[in-house]
Amino acid sequence: MVKKLTYALIALTLFEAVSLTQTQTAMAAYAVKPGDVIKANASATVYYVDDQLQRIPMYADAFAVRYNNDFSKVKNLTTAEVGSVNNDLILNREMSEAEGSLIMYDVGQTVYLIENGMKRPFTSWQAFINRGYSGSQIKWVGTYHLYATGPVIN
């Protein structure tokens, strides 16, 4: 009886070790993508991942504007998974627009809808109008408003 119990404990221990290793491997396999909001488990700093996969730190006020303090959108990663960060720039409230905002960069002609922390370009003015929007709803912004580009809106 003791021998069977010992074998059962060994089997259970091996099963748990394999499961833990598979979980760690699955977690380590995460590759950041544009538009992700990430943080290292050991840090309170939240980073926005741009189109060039740069990790840019965000002030709390920028996070509040962009994500309405919804921390379920933040992916908790290991420090190694977060990788190198760009500390030359920090996103703040003035560089952020709320979900559902319509923006146009002061150097461009494309209108974007801010959705899920990304800028989604309208393919045409007609696509913009067909969604019920008007030109008076567009906010002109500087190029320092960093957003990863999401799917186009037809």
C-alpha positions in Angstrom: 0.0 0.0 0.0 2.8 2.4 0.9 4.6 1.5 -2.4 1.4 2.3 -4.4 1.0 5.6 -2.6 4.6 6.5 -3.2 4.2 5.8 -7.0 1.0 7.8 -7.0 2.8 10.8 -5.4 5.7 10.5 -7.8 3.3 10.4 -10.8 1.3 13.4 -9.4 4.5 15.4 -8.9 5.7 14.6 -12.4 2.3 15.6 -13.8 2.4 18.9 -11.9 6.0 19.6 -13.1 5.1 18.9 -16.7 2.0 21.1 -16.5 4.0 23.9 -14.9 6.7 23.6 -17.5 4.1 23.7 -20.3 2.4 26.7 -18.7 5.7 28.5 -18.4 6.6 27.7 -22.0 3.2 29.0 -23.2 3.6 32.2 -21.2 7.2 32.7 -22.5 6.0 32.2 -26.1 4.0 35.5 -26.0 5.3 37.9 -28.6 4.2 41.5 -28.2 2.3 43.1 -31.1 1.4 46.7 -32.0 -1.3 48.1 -29.7 -0.5 45.9 -26.8 -0.5 47.4 -23.3 2.1 45.5 -21.2 3.9 45.5 -17.9 6.5 43.4 -16.2 5.2 41.4 -13.2 7.8 43.0 -11.0 7.1 46.6 -12.0 4.2 49.0 -11.9 5.1 50.7 -15.1 2.7 50.2 -18.0 4.0 50.3 -21.6 2.3 50.9 -24.9 3.6 49.0 -27.9 3.7 51.1 -31.1 3.8 50.0 -34.8 7.6 49.6 -34.6 7.2 47.4 -31.5 8.8 50.1 -29.3 7.7 49.8 -25.6 6.8 53.3 -24.5 6.0 54.1 -20.9 2.6 55.6 -20.0 1.8 58.0 -17.3 -1.3 57.0 -15.3 -3.3 59.9 -16.7 -2.7 58.6 -20.3 -3.8 55.2 -19.3 -6.9 56.6 -17.7 -7.8 58.5 -20.9 -6.9 55.7 -23.4 -8.3 52.7 -21.5 -10.6 54.2 -18.8 -8.5 52.6 -16.1 -9.5 49.1 -17.4 -6.5 47.1 -16.2 -7.9 43.9 -17.8 -6.3 45.3 -21.0 -2.8 45.1 -19.6 -0.8 41.9 -20.3 1.4 40.9 -17.4 4.7 39.6 -18.7 8.1 38.7 -17.4 10.8 41.3 -17.6 12.5 39.4 -20.4 9.2 39.3 -22.4 8.7 43.1 -22.0 12.2 43.5 -23.5 13.9 46.8 -24.1 11.9 50.0 -23.7 12.0 53.5 -25.2 12.5 55.9 -22.3 13.0 58.9 -24.6 9.3 59.4 -24.6 6.5 59.0 -22.0 2.9 59.0 -23.1 0.8 61.5 -21.1 -2.8 62.8 -21.1 -2.1 65.4 -23.8 -0.9 62.6 -26.1 -4.0 60.5 -25.6 -7.5 60.4 -26.9 -10.5 58.5 -25.4 -12.0 55.4 -26.9 -14.3 56.4 -29.8 -12.5 59.6 -30.6 -12.0 60.7 -34.2 -8.6 62.1 -35.0 -6.7 63.4 -38.0 -3.0 64.2 -37.8 -2.0 67.7 -38.6 0.3 66.4 -41.4 -2.1 63.9 -43.0 -5.4 63.5 -44.7 -6.6 60.3 -43.1 -9.3 60.2 -40.4 -8.9 57.6 -37.7 -11.2 56.1 -35.1 -9.6 55.4 -31.8 -10.7 51.9 -30.8 -9.1 49.4 -28.4 -6.1 51.6 -28.0 -5.4 51.7 -31.7 -6.1 54.1 -34.6 -8.3 52.6 -37.3 -8.1 54.4 -40.6 -11.2 55.1 -42.7 -10.5 54.1 -46.3 -12.5 57.0 -47.7 -14.6 60.0 -46.7 -17.7 58.0 -47.8 -16.8 55.2 -45.3 -16.6 57.9 -42.6 -20.0 59.4 -43.5 -21.6 56.0 -43.9 -20.9 55.4 -40.2 -22.8 58.5 -39.2 -19.9 60.7 -38.4 -19.4 64.3 -39.4 -16.4 66.5 -40.0 -17.1 68.6 -36.9 -16.4 65.5 -34.7 -12.7 65.3 -35.9 -10.0 66.5 -33.6 -6.7 67.6 -35.2 -3.7 66.2 -33.3 0.1 66.3 -33.5 2.2 63.4 -34.7 3.2 62.8 -31.0 -0.1 61.1 -30.5 1.3 57.6 -30.9 -1.1 54.8 -31.7 -0.6 51.5 -33.4 -2.6 51.1 -36.6 -5.5 48.8 -36.4 -7.8 47.3 -39.1 -9.1 49.7 -41.8 -12.7 50.8 -41.8 -14.5 50.4 -45.2 
